[in-house]
Amino acid sequence: MATYKKRGGKPKTKVDIQQSIEDESTTAEVFNTLDEGVSKTEQWVIAKQKYIFIIVGLAAVLILGFFRI
């Protein structure tokens, strides 16, 4: 009786295992979407960083000035 090896069964390497898990997982899909959203937010914060610091600084000065009176 002849025997043969089946190909395409289980993944052999760690990279193949990880890829097969991510392909079948909806949780991995959600985390990838979150990562994309975070990178867009980070880009926006970097672009508007000067204005954010000015607003926070003005708010701190106004609050400190209010409590001094």
PDB file of N, H, CA, C and O in Angstrom:
ATOM      1  N   MET A   1       0.835  -1.161   0.000  1.00  0.00           N
ATOM      2  CA  MET A   1       0.000   0.000   0.000  1.00  0.00           C
ATOM      3  C   MET A   1       0.889   1.236   0.000  1.00  0.00           C
ATOM      4  O   MET A   1       1.836   1.313   0.783  1.00  0.00           O
ATOM      5  N   ALA A   2       0.606   2.185  -0.848  1.00  0.00           N
ATOM      6  H   ALA A   2      -0.163   2.123  -1.485  1.00  0.00           H
ATOM      7  CA  ALA A   2       1.428   3.388  -0.979  1.00  0.00           C
ATOM      8  C   ALA A   2       0.950   4.451   0.009  1.00  0.00           C
ATOM      9  O   ALA A   2      -0.244   4.601   0.267  1.00  0.00           O
ATOM     10  N   THR A   3       1.907   5.170   0.540  1.00  0.00           N
ATOM     11  H   THR A   3       2.877   5.049   0.330  1.00  0.00           H
ATOM     12  CA  THR A   3       1.580   6.281   1.443  1.00  0.00           C
ATOM     13  C   THR A   3       2.105   7.568   0.833  1.00  0.00           C
ATOM     14  O   THR A   3       3.051   7.558   0.045  1.00  0.00           O
ATOM     15  N   TYR A   4       1.503   8.635   1.192  1.00  0.00           N
ATOM     16  H   TYR A   4       0.735   8.643   1.832  1.00  0.00           H
ATOM     17  CA  TYR A   4       1.948   9.930   0.700  1.00  0.00           C
ATOM     18  C   TYR A   4       1.701  10.978   1.777  1.00  0.00           C
ATOM     19  O   TYR A   4       0.899  10.785   2.690  1.00  0.00           O
ATOM     20  N   LYS A   5       2.410  12.089   1.643  1.00  0.00           N
ATOM     21  H   LYS A   5       3.062  12.246   0.901  1.00  0.00           H
ATOM     22  CA  LYS A   5       2.224  13.186   2.598  1.00  0.00           C
ATOM     23  C   LYS A   5       1.222  14.180   2.035  1.00  0.00           C
ATOM     24  O   LYS A   5       1.314  14.601   0.881  1.00  0.00           O
ATOM     25  N   LYS A   6       0.281  14.539   2.863  1.00  0.00           N
ATOM     26  H   LYS A   6       0.207  14.197   3.800  1.00  0.00           H
ATOM     27  CA  LYS A   6      -0.689  15.537   2.457  1.00  0.00           C
ATOM     28  C   LYS A   6      -0.052  16.914   2.601  1.00  0.00           C
ATOM     29  O   LYS A   6       0.631  17.187   3.588  1.00  0.00           O
ATOM     30  N   ARG A   7      -0.271  17.759   1.637  1.00  0.00           N
ATOM     31  H   ARG A   7      -0.826  17.537   0.835  1.00  0.00           H
ATOM     32  CA  ARG A   7       0.231  19.126   1.718  1.00  0.00           C
ATOM     33  C   ARG A   7      -0.952  20.066   1.939  1.00  0.00           C
ATOM     34  O   ARG A   7      -2.078  19.807   1.515  1.00  0.00           O
ATOM     35  N   GLY A   8      -0.654  21.139   2.605  1.00  0.00           N
ATOM     36  H   GLY A   8       0.261  21.350   2.950  1.00  0.00           H
ATOM     37  CA  GLY A   8      -1.695  22.122   2.841  1.00  0.00           C
ATOM     38  C   GLY A   8      -2.496  21.851   4.094  1.00  0.00           C
ATOM     39  O   GLY A   8      -3.560  22.441   4.281  1.00  0.00           O
ATOM     40  N   GLY A   9      -2.026  20.993   4.939  1.00  0.00           N
ATOM     41  H   GLY A   9      -1.162  20.514   4.787  1.00  0.00           H
ATOM     42  CA  GLY A   9      -2.733  20.687   6.175  1.00  0.00           C
ATOM     43  C   GLY A   9      -2.472  21.732   7.230  1.00  0.00           C
ATOM     44  O   GLY A   9      -3.027  22.830   7.175  1.00  0.00           O
ATOM     45  N   LYS A  10      -1.647  21.408   8.172  1.00  0.00           N
ATOM     46  H   LYS A  10      -1.196  20.516   8.216  1.00  0.00           H
ATOM     47  CA  LYS A  10      -1.320  22.312   9.265  1.00  0.00           C
ATOM     48  C   LYS A  10      -0.138  23.201   8.875  1.00  0.00           C
ATOM     49  O   LYS A  10       0.756  22.771   8.147  1.00  0.00           O
ATOM     50  N   PRO A  11      -0.141  24.440   9.362  1.00  0.00           N
ATOM     51  CA  PRO A  11       1.007  25.316   9.094  1.00  0.00           C
ATOM     52  C   PRO A  11       2.243  24.827   9.839  1.00  0.00           C
ATOM     53  O   PRO A  11       2.140  24.317  10.955  1.00  0.00           O
ATOM     54  N   LYS A  12       3.405  24.981   9.225  1.00  0.00           N
ATOM     55  H   LYS A  12       3.488  25.395   8.318  1.00  0.00           H
ATOM     56  CA  LYS A  12       4.643  24.440   9.793  1.00  0.00           C
ATOM     57  C   LYS A  12       5.408  25.462  10.634  1.00  0.00           C
ATOM     58  O   LYS A  12       5.916  25.119  11.702  1.00  0.00           O
ATOM     59  N   THR A  13       5.499  26.701  10.174  1.00  0.00           N
ATOM     60  H   THR A  13       5.086  26.980   9.306  1.00  0.00           H
ATOM     61  CA  THR A  13       6.316  27.690  10.871  1.00  0.00           C
ATOM     62  C   THR A  13       5.449  28.557  11.776  1.00  0.00           C
ATOM     63  O   THR A  13       4.224  28.585  11.660  1.00  0.00           O
ATOM     64  N   LYS A  14       6.120  29.261  12.678  1.00  0.00           N
ATOM     65  H   LYS A  14       7.116  29.238  12.773  1.00  0.00           H
ATOM     66  CA  LYS A  14       5.399  30.137  13.602  1.00  0.00           C
ATOM     67  C   LYS A  14       4.698  31.262  12.851  1.00  0.00           C
ATOM     68  O   LYS A  14       3.590  31.659  13.213  1.00  0.00           O
ATOM     69  N   VAL A  15       5.335  31.769  11.816  1.00  0.00           N
ATOM     70  H   VAL A  15       6.235  31.447  11.522  1.00  0.00           H
ATOM     71  CA  VAL A  15       4.732  32.837  11.029  1.00  0.00           C
ATOM     72  C   VAL A  15       3.461  32.333  10.354  1.00  0.00           C
ATOM     73  O   VAL A  15       2.450  33.035  10.336  1.00  0.00           O
ATOM     74  N   ASP A  16       3.502  31.135   9.803  1.00  0.00           N
ATOM     75  H   ASP A  16       4.324  30.565   9.817  1.00  0.00           H
ATOM     76  CA  ASP A  16       2.319  30.555   9.162  1.00  0.00           C
ATOM     77  C   ASP A  16       1.206  30.310  10.179  1.00  0.00           C
ATOM     78  O   ASP A  16       0.032  30.529   9.882  1.00  0.00           O
ATOM     79  N   ILE A  17       1.569  29.865  11.358  1.00  0.00           N
ATOM     80  H   ILE A  17       2.523  29.688  11.600  1.00  0.00           H
ATOM     81  CA  ILE A  17       0.585  29.630  12.420  1.00  0.00           C
ATOM     82  C   ILE A  17      -0.078  30.943  12.807  1.00  0.00           C
ATOM     83  O   ILE A  17      -1.303  31.013  12.908  1.00  0.00           O
ATOM     84  N   GLN A  18       0.725  31.992  13.025  1.00  0.00           N
ATOM     85  H   GLN A  18       1.720  31.935  12.942  1.00  0.00           H
ATOM     86  CA  GLN A  18       0.199  33.299  13.406  1.00  0.00           C
ATOM     87  C   GLN A  18      -0.710  33.855  12.306  1.00  0.00           C
ATOM     88  O   GLN A  18      -1.773  34.406  12.592  1.00  0.00           O
ATOM     89  N   GLN A  19      -0.293  33.709  11.070  1.00  0.00           N
ATOM     90  H   GLN A  19       0.570  33.262  10.837  1.00  0.00           H
ATOM     91  CA  GLN A  19      -1.088  34.214   9.952  1.00  0.00           C
ATOM     92  C   GLN A  19      -2.419  33.480   9.856  1.00  0.00           C
ATOM     93  O   GLN A  19      -3.447  34.105   9.594  1.00  0.00           O
ATOM     94  N   SER A  20      -2.419  32.168  10.062  1.00  0.00           N
ATOM     95  H   SER A  20      -1.585  31.660  10.275  1.00  0.00           H
ATOM     96  CA  SER A  20      -3.672  31.412   9.982  1.00  0.00           C
ATOM     97  C   SER A  20      -4.613  31.789  11.122  1.00  0.00           C
ATOM     98  O   SER A  20      -5.831  31.815  10.943  1.00  0.00           O
ATOM     99  N   ILE A  21      -4.051  32.081  12.290  1.00  0.00           N
ATOM    100  H   ILE A  21      -3.062  32.060  12.436  1.00  0.00           H
ATOM    101  CA  ILE A  21      -4.887  32.514  13.419  1.00  0.00           C
ATOM    102  C   ILE A  21      -5.514  33.867  13.109  1.00  0.00           C
ATOM    103  O   ILE A  21      -6.702  34.071  13.355  1.00  0.00           O
ATOM    104  N   GLU A  22      -4.718  34.797  12.569  1.00  0.00           N
ATOM    105  H   GLU A  22      -3.752  34.631  12.369  1.00  0.00           H
ATOM    106  CA  GLU A  22      -5.234  36.128  12.254  1.00  0.00           C
ATOM    107  C   GLU A  22      -6.274  36.087  11.139  1.00  0.00           C
ATOM    108  O   GLU A  22      -7.225  36.868  11.148  1.00  0.00           O
ATOM    109  N   ASP A  23      -6.099  35.186  10.189  1.00  0.00           N
ATOM    110  H   ASP A  23      -5.327  34.552  10.182  1.00  0.00           H
ATOM    111  CA  ASP A  23      -7.059  35.079   9.097  1.00  0.00           C
ATOM    112  C   ASP A  23      -8.420  34.605   9.587  1.00  0.00           C
ATOM    113  O   ASP A  23      -9.449  35.012   9.047  1.00  0.00           O
ATOM    114  N   GLU A  24      -8.437  33.755  10.596  1.00  0.00           N
ATOM    115  H   GLU A  24      -7.602  33.423  11.034  1.00  0.00           H
ATOM    116  CA  GLU A  24      -9.676  33.185  11.100  1.00  0.00           C
ATOM    117  C   GLU A  24     -10.273  33.985  12.249  1.00  0.00           C
ATOM    118  O   GLU A  24     -11.413  33.731  12.639  1.00  0.00           O
ATOM    119  N   SER A  25      -9.540  34.942  12.799  1.00  0.00           N
ATOM    120  H   SER A  25      -8.614  35.148  12.482  1.00  0.00           H
ATOM    121  CA  SER A  25      -9.958  35.638  14.002  1.00  0.00           C
ATOM    122  C   SER A  25     -10.617  36.974  13.680  1.00  0.00           C
ATOM    123  O   SER A  25     -10.061  37.786  12.940  1.00  0.00           O
ATOM    124  N   THR A  26     -11.812  37.198  14.243  1.00  0.00           N
ATOM    125  H   THR A  26     -12.263  36.538  14.843  1.00  0.00           H
ATOM    126  CA  THR A  26     -12.451  38.500  14.093  1.00  0.00           C
ATOM    127  C   THR A  26     -11.865  39.498  15.084  1.00  0.00           C
ATOM    128  O   THR A  26     -11.901  40.704  14.838  1.00  0.00           O
ATOM    129  N   THR A  27     -11.328  39.014  16.195  1.00  0.00           N
ATOM    130  H   THR A  27     -11.299  38.035  16.395  1.00  0.00           H
ATOM    131  CA  THR A  27     -10.709  39.894  17.177  1.00  0.00           C
ATOM    132  C   THR A  27      -9.471  40.559  16.591  1.00  0.00           C
ATOM    133  O   THR A  27      -9.243  41.747  16.819  1.00  0.00           O
ATOM    134  N   ALA A  28      -8.682  39.822  15.852  1.00  0.00           N
ATOM    135  H   ALA A  28      -8.867  38.857  15.667  1.00  0.00           H
ATOM    136  CA  ALA A  28      -7.495  40.398  15.218  1.00  0.00           C
ATOM    137  C   ALA A  28      -7.903  41.482  14.234  1.00  0.00           C
ATOM    138  O   ALA A  28      -7.208  42.489  14.091  1.00  0.00           O
ATOM    139  N   GLU A  29      -9.005  41.285  13.568  1.00  0.00           N
ATOM    140  H   GLU A  29      -9.569  40.468  13.684  1.00  0.00           H
ATOM    141  CA  GLU A  29      -9.510  42.283  12.624  1.00  0.00           C
ATOM    142  C   GLU A  29      -9.878  43.577  13.362  1.00  0.00           C
ATOM    143  O   GLU A  29      -9.587  44.675  12.887  1.00  0.00           O
ATOM    144  N   VAL A  30     -10.517  43.436  14.521  1.00  0.00           N
ATOM    145  H   VAL A  30     -10.754  42.544  14.907  1.00  0.00           H
ATOM    146  CA  VAL A  30     -10.903  44.598  15.316  1.00  0.00           C
ATOM    147  C   VAL A  30      -9.663  45.352  15.787  1.00  0.00           C
ATOM    148  O   VAL A  30      -9.625  46.580  15.722  1.00  0.00           O
ATOM    149  N   PHE A  31      -8.650  44.629  16.261  1.00  0.00           N
ATOM    150  H   PHE A  31      -8.681  43.631  16.313  1.00  0.00           H
ATOM    151  CA  PHE A  31      -7.438  45.286  16.735  1.00  0.00           C
ATOM    152  C   PHE A  31      -6.702  45.989  15.602  1.00  0.00           C
ATOM    153  O   PHE A  31      -6.140  47.064  15.814  1.00  0.00           O
ATOM    154  N   ASN A  32      -6.690  45.419  14.426  1.00  0.00           N
ATOM    155  H   ASN A  32      -7.146  44.545  14.254  1.00  0.00           H
ATOM    156  CA  ASN A  32      -6.059  46.079  13.280  1.00  0.00           C
ATOM    157  C   ASN A  32      -6.784  47.375  12.944  1.00  0.00           C
ATOM    158  O   ASN A  32      -6.147  48.374  12.609  1.00  0.00           O
ATOM    159  N   THR A  33      -8.108  47.364  13.030  1.00  0.00           N
ATOM    160  H   THR A  33      -8.625  46.553  13.302  1.00  0.00           H
ATOM    161  CA  THR A  33      -8.886  48.571  12.777  1.00  0.00           C
ATOM    162  C   THR A  33      -8.591  49.625  13.838  1.00  0.00           C
ATOM    163  O   THR A  33      -8.470  50.806  13.515  1.00  0.00           O
ATOM    164  N   LEU A  34      -8.475  49.215  15.097  1.00  0.00           N
ATOM    165  H   LEU A  34      -8.573  48.255  15.359  1.00  0.00           H
ATOM    166  CA  LEU A  34      -8.147  50.152  16.165  1.00  0.00           C
ATOM    167  C   LEU A  34      -6.772  50.770  15.951  1.00  0.00           C
ATOM    168  O   LEU A  34      -6.586  51.965  16.177  1.00  0.00           O
ATOM    169  N   ASP A  35      -5.818  49.968  15.520  1.00  0.00           N
ATOM    170  H   ASP A  35      -5.969  48.996  15.336  1.00  0.00           H
ATOM    171  CA  ASP A  35      -4.477  50.486  15.260  1.00  0.00           C
ATOM    172  C   ASP A  35      -4.493  51.551  14.177  1.00  0.00           C
ATOM    173  O   ASP A  35      -3.779  52.548  14.279  1.00  0.00           O
ATOM    174  N   GLU A  36      -5.295  51.352  13.145  1.00  0.00           N
ATOM    175  H   GLU A  36      -5.875  50.542  13.062  1.00  0.00           H
ATOM    176  CA  GLU A  36      -5.393  52.344  12.078  1.00  0.00           C
ATOM    177  C   GLU A  36      -6.006  53.635  12.610  1.00  0.00           C
ATOM    178  O   GLU A  36      -5.564  54.725  12.248  1.00  0.00           O
ATOM    179  N   GLY A  37      -7.016  53.519  13.463  1.00  0.00           N
ATOM    180  H   GLY A  37      -7.375  52.633  13.756  1.00  0.00           H
ATOM    181  CA  GLY A  37      -7.648  54.698  14.051  1.00  0.00           C
ATOM    182  C   GLY A  37      -6.708  55.457  14.949  1.00  0.00           C
ATOM    183  O   GLY A  37      -6.702  56.688  14.945  1.00  0.00           O
ATOM    184  N   VAL A  38      -5.918  54.748  15.714  1.00  0.00           N
ATOM    185  H   VAL A  38      -5.923  53.748  15.717  1.00  0.00           H
ATOM    186  CA  VAL A  38      -4.960  55.385  16.603  1.00  0.00           C
ATOM    187  C   VAL A  38      -3.906  56.126  15.798  1.00  0.00           C
ATOM    188  O   VAL A  38      -3.522  57.235  16.168  1.00  0.00           O
ATOM    189  N   SER A  39      -3.439  55.553  14.731  1.00  0.00           N
ATOM    190  H   SER A  39      -3.751  54.652  14.431  1.00  0.00           H
ATOM    191  CA  SER A  39      -2.417  56.230  13.954  1.00  0.00           C
ATOM    192  C   SER A  39      -2.969  57.504  13.325  1.00  0.00           C
ATOM    193  O   SER A  39      -2.237  58.487  13.208  1.00  0.00           O
ATOM    194  N   LYS A  40      -4.243  57.519  12.914  1.00  0.00           N
ATOM    195  H   LYS A  40      -4.838  56.720  13.009  1.00  0.00           H
ATOM    196  CA  LYS A  40      -4.851  58.731  12.386  1.00  0.00           C
ATOM    197  C   LYS A  40      -4.949  59.793  13.484  1.00  0.00           C
ATOM    198  O   LYS A  40      -4.694  60.971  13.234  1.00  0.00           O
ATOM    199  N   THR A  41      -5.316  59.379  14.693  1.00  0.00           N
ATOM    200  H   THR A  41      -5.523  58.422  14.896  1.00  0.00           H
ATOM    201  CA  THR A  41      -5.405  60.312  15.814  1.00  0.00           C
ATOM    202  C   THR A  41      -4.037  60.866  16.158  1.00  0.00           C
ATOM    203  O   THR A  41      -3.894  62.065  16.398  1.00  0.00           O
ATOM    204  N   GLU A  42      -3.029  60.003  16.183  1.00  0.00           N
ATOM    205  H   GLU A  42      -3.146  59.029  15.988  1.00  0.00           H
ATOM    206  CA  GLU A  42      -1.670  60.465  16.470  1.00  0.00           C
ATOM    207  C   GLU A  42      -1.207  61.476  15.437  1.00  0.00           C
ATOM    208  O   GLU A  42      -0.567  62.467  15.792  1.00  0.00           O
ATOM    209  N   GLN A  43      -1.512  61.252  14.179  1.00  0.00           N
ATOM    210  H   GLN A  43      -2.032  60.447  13.891  1.00  0.00           H
ATOM    211  CA  GLN A  43      -1.126  62.195  13.131  1.00  0.00           C
ATOM    212  C   GLN A  43      -1.825  63.537  13.329  1.00  0.00           C
ATOM    213  O   GLN A  43      -1.213  64.586  13.127  1.00  0.00           O
ATOM    214  N   TRP A  44      -3.096  63.518  13.722  1.00  0.00           N
ATOM    215  H   TRP A  44      -3.593  62.666  13.887  1.00  0.00           H
ATOM    216  CA  TRP A  44      -3.820  64.752  13.952  1.00  0.00           C
ATOM    217  C   TRP A  44      -3.227  65.517  15.131  1.00  0.00           C
ATOM    218  O   TRP A  44      -3.053  66.734  15.061  1.00  0.00           O
ATOM    219  N   VAL A  45      -2.914  64.799  16.224  1.00  0.00           N
ATOM    220  H   VAL A  45      -3.056  63.811  16.281  1.00  0.00           H
ATOM    221  CA  VAL A  45      -2.336  65.448  17.404  1.00  0.00           C
ATOM    222  C   VAL A  45      -0.977  66.050  17.069  1.00  0.00           C
ATOM    223  O   VAL A  45      -0.674  67.160  17.506  1.00  0.00           O
ATOM    224  N   ILE A  46      -0.168  65.351  16.314  1.00  0.00           N
ATOM    225  H   ILE A  46      -0.415  64.449  15.959  1.00  0.00           H
ATOM    226  CA  ILE A  46       1.145  65.874  15.931  1.00  0.00           C
ATOM    227  C   ILE A  46       0.984  67.140  15.092  1.00  0.00           C
ATOM    228  O   ILE A  46       1.734  68.100  15.270  1.00  0.00           O
ATOM    229  N   ALA A  47       0.020  67.146  14.187  1.00  0.00           N
ATOM    230  H   ALA A  47      -0.589  66.366  14.043  1.00  0.00           H
ATOM    231  CA  ALA A  47      -0.195  68.309  13.329  1.00  0.00           C
ATOM    232  C   ALA A  47      -0.717  69.507  14.129  1.00  0.00           C
ATOM    233  O   ALA A  47      -0.374  70.646  13.811  1.00  0.00           O
ATOM    234  N   LYS A  48      -1.522  69.279  15.140  1.00  0.00           N
ATOM    235  H   LYS A  48      -1.801  68.354  15.398  1.00  0.00           H
ATOM    236  CA  LYS A  48      -2.154  70.352  15.916  1.00  0.00           C
ATOM    237  C   LYS A  48      -1.511  70.558  17.288  1.00  0.00           C
ATOM    238  O   LYS A  48      -2.097  71.214  18.149  1.00  0.00           O
ATOM    239  N   GLN A  49      -0.318  70.009  17.500  1.00  0.00           N
ATOM    240  H   GLN A  49       0.158  69.476  16.800  1.00  0.00           H
ATOM    241  CA  GLN A  49       0.321  70.009  18.814  1.00  0.00           C
ATOM    242  C   GLN A  49       0.529  71.428  19.361  1.00  0.00           C
ATOM    243  O   GLN A  49       0.308  71.657  20.550  1.00  0.00           O
ATOM    244  N   LYS A  50       0.938  72.360  18.545  1.00  0.00           N
ATOM    245  H   LYS A  50       1.118  72.174  17.579  1.00  0.00           H
ATOM    246  CA  LYS A  50       1.193  73.726  18.983  1.00  0.00           C
ATOM    247  C   LYS A  50      -0.088  74.353  19.536  1.00  0.00           C
ATOM    248  O   LYS A  50      -0.070  74.965  20.604  1.00  0.00           O
ATOM    249  N   TYR A  51      -1.180  74.203  18.822  1.00  0.00           N
ATOM    250  H   TYR A  51      -1.195  73.706  17.954  1.00  0.00           H
ATOM    251  CA  TYR A  51      -2.448  74.790  19.245  1.00  0.00           C
ATOM    252  C   TYR A  51      -2.986  74.130  20.511  1.00  0.00           C
ATOM    253  O   TYR A  51      -3.576  74.799  21.359  1.00  0.00           O
ATOM    254  N   ILE A  52      -2.787  72.839  20.640  1.00  0.00           N
ATOM    255  H   ILE A  52      -2.308  72.295  19.951  1.00  0.00           H
ATOM    256  CA  ILE A  52      -3.235  72.123  21.840  1.00  0.00           C
ATOM    257  C   ILE A  52      -2.490  72.645  23.061  1.00  0.00           C
ATOM    258  O   ILE A  52      -3.112  72.891  24.095  1.00  0.00           O
ATOM    259  N   PHE A  53      -1.167  72.821  22.969  1.00  0.00           N
ATOM    260  H   PHE A  53      -0.661  72.621  22.130  1.00  0.00           H
ATOM    261  CA  PHE A  53      -0.386  73.348  24.093  1.00  0.00           C
ATOM    262  C   PHE A  53      -0.816  74.774  24.445  1.00  0.00           C
ATOM    263  O   PHE A  53      -0.870  75.124  25.624  1.00  0.00           O
ATOM    264  N   ILE A  54      -1.120  75.590  23.456  1.00  0.00           N
ATOM    265  H   ILE A  54      -1.076  75.305  22.498  1.00  0.00           H
ATOM    266  CA  ILE A  54      -1.556  76.960  23.714  1.00  0.00           C
ATOM    267  C   ILE A  54      -2.886  76.959  24.474  1.00  0.00           C
ATOM    268  O   ILE A  54      -3.044  77.697  25.447  1.00  0.00           O
ATOM    269  N   ILE A  55      -3.826  76.146  24.041  1.00  0.00           N
ATOM    270  H   ILE A  55      -3.698  75.547  23.251  1.00  0.00           H
ATOM    271  CA  ILE A  55      -5.141  76.080  24.696  1.00  0.00           C
ATOM    272  C   ILE A  55      -5.011  75.568  26.134  1.00  0.00           C
ATOM    273  O   ILE A  55      -5.624  76.120  27.047  1.00  0.00           O
ATOM    274  N   VAL A  56      -4.215  74.518  26.335  1.00  0.00           N
ATOM    275  H   VAL A  56      -3.716  74.069  25.593  1.00  0.00           H
ATOM    276  CA  VAL A  56      -4.028  73.978  27.686  1.00  0.00           C
ATOM    277  C   VAL A  56      -3.330  75.009  28.573  1.00  0.00           C
ATOM    278  O   VAL A  56      -3.694  75.167  29.738  1.00  0.00           O
ATOM    279  N   GLY A  57      -2.336  75.706  28.037  1.00  0.00           N
ATOM    280  H   GLY A  57      -2.039  75.578  27.090  1.00  0.00           H
ATOM    281  CA  GLY A  57      -1.633  76.740  28.806  1.00  0.00           C
ATOM    282  C   GLY A  57      -2.548  77.887  29.188  1.00  0.00           C
ATOM    283  O   GLY A  57      -2.513  78.352  30.327  1.00  0.00           O
ATOM    284  N   LEU A  58      -3.374  78.354  28.248  1.00  0.00           N
ATOM    285  H   LEU A  58      -3.402  77.976  27.322  1.00  0.00           H
ATOM    286  CA  LEU A  58      -4.319  79.425  28.549  1.00  0.00           C
ATOM    287  C   LEU A  58      -5.340  78.999  29.600  1.00  0.00           C
ATOM    288  O   LEU A  58      -5.696  79.782  30.481  1.00  0.00           O
ATOM    289  N   ALA A  59      -5.805  77.761  29.502  1.00  0.00           N
ATOM    290  H   ALA A  59      -5.516  77.125  28.786  1.00  0.00           H
ATOM    291  CA  ALA A  59      -6.760  77.256  30.487  1.00  0.00           C
ATOM    292  C   ALA A  59      -6.117  77.213  31.874  1.00  0.00           C
ATOM    293  O   ALA A  59      -6.761  77.568  32.861  1.00  0.00           O
ATOM    294  N   ALA A  60      -4.859  76.784  31.959  1.00  0.00           N
ATOM    295  H   ALA A  60      -4.336  76.496  31.157  1.00  0.00           H
ATOM    296  CA  ALA A  60      -4.170  76.735  33.249  1.00  0.00           C
ATOM    297  C   ALA A  60      -3.989  78.136  33.819  1.00  0.00           C
ATOM    298  O   ALA A  60      -4.195  78.346  35.014  1.00  0.00           O
ATOM    299  N   VAL A  61      -3.604  79.098  32.979  1.00  0.00           N
ATOM    300  H   VAL A  61      -3.436  78.927  32.008  1.00  0.00           H
ATOM    301  CA  VAL A  61      -3.421  80.478  33.444  1.00  0.00           C
ATOM    302  C   VAL A  61      -4.753  81.065  33.914  1.00  0.00           C
ATOM    303  O   VAL A  61      -4.802  81.735  34.946  1.00  0.00           O
ATOM    304  N   LEU A  62      -5.817  80.823  33.179  1.00  0.00           N
ATOM    305  H   LEU A  62      -5.777  80.279  32.341  1.00  0.00           H
ATOM    306  CA  LEU A  62      -7.125  81.339  33.577  1.00  0.00           C
ATOM    307  C   LEU A  62      -7.593  80.728  34.900  1.00  0.00           C
ATOM    308  O   LEU A  62      -8.118  81.442  35.754  1.00  0.00           O
ATOM    309  N   ILE A  63      -7.416  79.452  35.076  1.00  0.00           N
ATOM    310  H   ILE A  63      -6.989  78.872  34.382  1.00  0.00           H
ATOM    311  CA  ILE A  63      -7.825  78.793  36.312  1.00  0.00           C
ATOM    312  C   ILE A  63      -7.002  79.291  37.491  1.00  0.00           C
ATOM    313  O   ILE A  63      -7.550  79.591  38.552  1.00  0.00           O
ATOM    314  N   LEU A  64      -5.690  79.380  37.311  1.00  0.00           N
ATOM    315  H   LEU A  64      -5.244  79.136  36.450  1.00  0.00           H
ATOM    316  CA  LEU A  64      -4.838  79.896  38.388  1.00  0.00           C
ATOM    317  C   LEU A  64      -5.171  81.360  38.699  1.00  0.00           C
ATOM    318  O   LEU A  64      -5.185  81.753  39.865  1.00  0.00           O
ATOM    319  N   GLY A  65      -5.433  82.150  37.690  1.00  0.00           N
ATOM    320  H   GLY A  65      -5.421  81.830  36.743  1.00  0.00           H
ATOM    321  CA  GLY A  65      -5.820  83.542  37.906  1.00  0.00           C
ATOM    322  C   GLY A  65      -7.144  83.672  38.629  1.00  0.00           C
ATOM    323  O   GLY A  65      -7.314  84.567  39.457  1.00  0.00           O
ATOM    324  N   PHE A  66      -8.061  82.810  38.333  1.00  0.00           N
ATOM    325  H   PHE A  66      -7.923  82.084  37.660  1.00  0.00           H
ATOM    326  CA  PHE A  66      -9.381  82.837  39.015  1.00  0.00           C
ATOM    327  C   PHE A  66      -9.239  82.529  40.490  1.00  0.00           C
ATOM    328  O   PHE A  66      -9.894  83.172  41.311  1.00  0.00           O
ATOM    329  N   PHE A  67      -8.411  81.574  40.853  1.00  0.00           N
ATOM    330  H   PHE A  67      -7.879  81.052  40.186  1.00  0.00           H
ATOM    331  CA  PHE A  67      -8.261  81.177  42.255  1.00  0.00           C
ATOM    332  C   PHE A  67      -7.395  82.148  43.035  1.00  0.00           C
ATOM    333  O   PHE A  67      -7.469  82.153  44.264  1.00  0.00           O
ATOM    334  N   ARG A  68      -6.585  82.963  42.395  1.00  0.00           N
ATOM    335  H   ARG A  68      -6.525  82.959  41.397  1.00  0.00           H
ATOM    336  CA  ARG A  68      -5.764  83.957  43.079  1.00  0.00           C
ATOM    337  C   ARG A  68      -6.604  85.129  43.580  1.00  0.00           C
ATOM    338  O   ARG A  68      -6.250  85.773  44.567  1.00  0.00           O
ATOM    339  N   ILE A  69      -7.720  85.408  42.896  1.00  0.00           N
ATOM    340  H   ILE A  69      -8.008  84.885  42.094  1.00  0.00           H
ATOM    341  CA  ILE A  69      -8.519  86.580  43.261  1.00  0.00           C
ATOM    342  C   ILE A  69      -9.326  86.324  44.478  1.00  0.00           C
ATOM    343  O   ILE A  69     -10.060  87.203  44.929  1.00  0.00           O
TER     344      ILE A  69
END
